[in-house]
């Protein structure tokens, strides 16, 4: 379940807001994404996969929120680990692998408005 947005890492690009299939995030008045509907998080990790700034932490527990300490999470090296371990951007610039799997968020955004 999404647990943390690290505000000093966040670039306020809104990608997490756009790719979330269950509309968990809202854009705050300062541009920082807010976890507005945490209970709707499906723990799909799409927001974490798309966050190039490594500003999001999704805990593996999908049943209920867990208490996390932001400083501990930042120090642990967990931010962005899911994307790195999955190889999400591994072939992004390789024309031999132009299936654009990392652009699924655009499909979710179109489906939500369509």
N, C-alpha and C positions, 0 to 999 in steps of 0.2 A: 504494500500500500504506500502511496506517496506520503512522505513524512516531512520533507524539508526542501525549501528553496533558499539557497545561500545567496543573500542579497548582494554581497560584495563581489560575487562571481558572475551574477546574472547580467547579461547584456541587454535585457529587456527586448529581445527580438520577437517575442510572442509565439515562437515555434511550439512550445509546450502547450500553449492555449489552443493552437490550431490543430495539433495532431492528436490530442486526447479524444479517444472515441466516446468517452462518457461525460465529456464537458466538466471535468473536475475543477479546472482553473478558471479564474476571472482575472482580467487585467486591473490592477490596482490604480489608484489615482496617480501614483508616482511612476507607473509603467511596470512595476514589479508584479509578476504573476502571483496571485493569491490562491492558496488551496481552499477553494470555496465549498466544495462538496466532496470532502475526503471519503465519506462513506460510499460514494459512487465509484471509487477507484477499483479497477479490476486487476491491478497489479500486472498490467501487460508490458510495462517498462518502455512503452513507446516514447514517453516524454523524456526519459533518461537517455534513450538511444539517440534521439534527435538533438539533445542539448550539447552543442559544441563547446559551451563554456564550462561544462561539468558543474553545473550549479544546482542540480536536483539529486535527491536521494530517495529511491524507492526501496523500502524495506521488503524483504521476501515474504513477510507475513501478510496474507491477503484477507484474513478474516476480521482483523480489528487493528486499530492504530497501536503503535508501540512508541514508548517514550524514547526519543533520541536526543543526544547532546550535540549541537551543531559543531562545536569545537572538536569534539572527539571524532565525529564523522569526517570533518575536513582533514584532521591529522592522520586518520587511518588510511587514507589513499583510496577509499571506497568510491569517491565521487568519480563517475565516468568509467568505473571498472566493468560494468555490465556491457557497455558499448565496446570497450577494448577487448574483453573476453569473447564477445560474440563475433568480432571481425566485421562489425557493421559498416565501417567506411573503407574496408580493406581494398576494394576494387572500384571505388568511386571514380578514380581518374583513369581507369584502364578501359579503353574502348572495346576490348574483347569481352568485357563483362558489363555491357550497357543495359542491363535489365532494370536499372533504376530502383532497386528494392529500397533504397534509403529515402525515396520520395513518396512513400506510401501516405504520408501525412497529407499531401495534396489531395489524394483520393478521399481520405476521411473528411477533409474540409469541404470538398465538393459534394460528398454524399450528405453532409449535414445541412447544406444550403439548398440541395437539389430537391 
